[in-house]
Amino acid sequence: MEDVINNVDNKQKLKALAVLYNVMDPELFVNIMDLGLVYDLIFTPQSILVTMTLSTSHCPMGEAIVEGVKNVLAEQFTDHVIEVELVWEPKWSFDMISAEGRRQLGIV
Amino acid sequence: MSDINIGKAPPAKAVIPFYAIGALFFVVLCVLLFLSASDLTGHYFSPHILAVVHSAVLGWGTMIIFGAGYQLMPVICERDLYSPTLAVISFYTLTTGAGLLVTSFWFFWVGWPMITGGALVVTAALLYAVNVYHTSGQCNRHAANFIISSAAWLLFTVVLGLLLAINLRFPFIPMSHIDVLKLHAHAGLVGWFLQLITGVSAKLVPMFLLGKSEKDKLLKYAFYCQNGGLVLFLGDAYFNGLSNRGLFYELIIGVGTIAWVLYLADVYRNRVRKKTDWQMKHTGLSFICLLSAFLVLPLLYGSNDKRWALVLGTLLFMGWITGIILGKTFKTLPFIVWNNKFRLLNGKVKVPMPKHLYKEKLVQYQFWCFLFALLLLVAGISFACVLLIRVALMAWIITALLYVYNVGVVLFYKIETNGGRNK
């Protein structure tokens, strides 16, 4: 029974992660997943906790990005409490950008 | 949890009005320049040139910088803006003061209108300095040091300017008025504009280019050379009078400027974003204007020909400062407006991205028009050719109209959403 729940949760977690590809960093115009801003996502039957960072700790677009994460998850998972935890360790760096993110940014 | 470390952008009313009025002042500046075309072949101490210069430095340059500063200080020092209310009051005092000063100079109303304008500008500078000082807190970053020192130099500059305005009506300064005017101009250019732009660019250019430099020491050298050279220049001129020794102090300031440019060049070399947009091209061109201005200095010291002062002023005000603002406006304003209008809608409905809020093509046209206008104006003043100057100034008016239109597009951007019209 526990395995079944875990499987269901894993599927839901994957769905939640996929939804986060829709949240764009307005400054870089690349989604937050490809930028490597999302560090972890804990999915429980009642809540979703996203652990993430920002490219700079007083990023002027920070509030918009966090709102974006909450909004896209709340729309898909209406019965879950959505929480976002911002962390500054490990510090975000260019190395965390995915190959697709680099392509979109025009990084050689 | 998300509220613990995240910064709150200053309210729109503390930032956006500066951009709006600054853009309008740019149009006023270009129109006044056009009306003063024949003055550009004479001495710089004329009512029309004084009006043009003050609309450039206060209404245009300082106005936009105040707005950008209130937005960027929290980013640089990772603290919220100390007082949005003081920022709003500084907007009203700066706008009224700059307007009154420019009008007073144009019609040469020596006396209370000019003194009142100067006093309002001093009030704005004081409010700005208080806000910058308290927002910076214990922040000891190079960029913040430059911004704090530049705010102090601005205060020094505008107080000196107010004393000059009083001196025109009630003479009391023992030194020559023109000599004090030169000190006033130097403090403004090297203390306020150069240091402010050095500080802000040290933070913004790496952000925009996704670049970095390990050569922080260059910024330290820049800070000491720019400040040291300026203090020596002002001190020597005040106690011993203006002399050719000034060129030596300019050289120290020049070393400080080159140290800063080398830092930015290192950031450029180590950038990950290879594509350079039109905004950054404006910035690149503005640096060329600044370095060209240093090359004009020996001509200024070596001859009595006043045209070199006007060429220098053109390269600095219309080339360097204007070039930076023309580009950086579309790197900052769309984000500020977007944050204000669409922040809470992000992820909820389909919203445009900040770069969709302005017309990129117009920025490209603006760049070429700006380059054409600048080259022609420098040539016109250098050859004392009024016809060339007039054609150049028409190109300047077109540049200003392209700019103000695009700023309007950003400020009044509207989208259709499911629920109706979104403002």
Interface residues (C-beta under 8 A of the other chain):
Chain A: N22 V23 M24 P26 E27 F29 L54 T56 S57 H58 C59 P60 M61 G62 E63 A64 I65 V66 E67 G68 V69 K70 N71 V72 E75 E83 V84 E85 L86 W88 F94 L105 G106 I107 V108
Chain B: M1 S2 I4 N5 I6 G7 K8 A9 Q71 P74 V75 C77 E78 R79 M207 L210 V272 R273 K274 K275 F335 I336 W338 N339 F342 R343 L344 L345 N346 G347 K348 M353 P354 K355
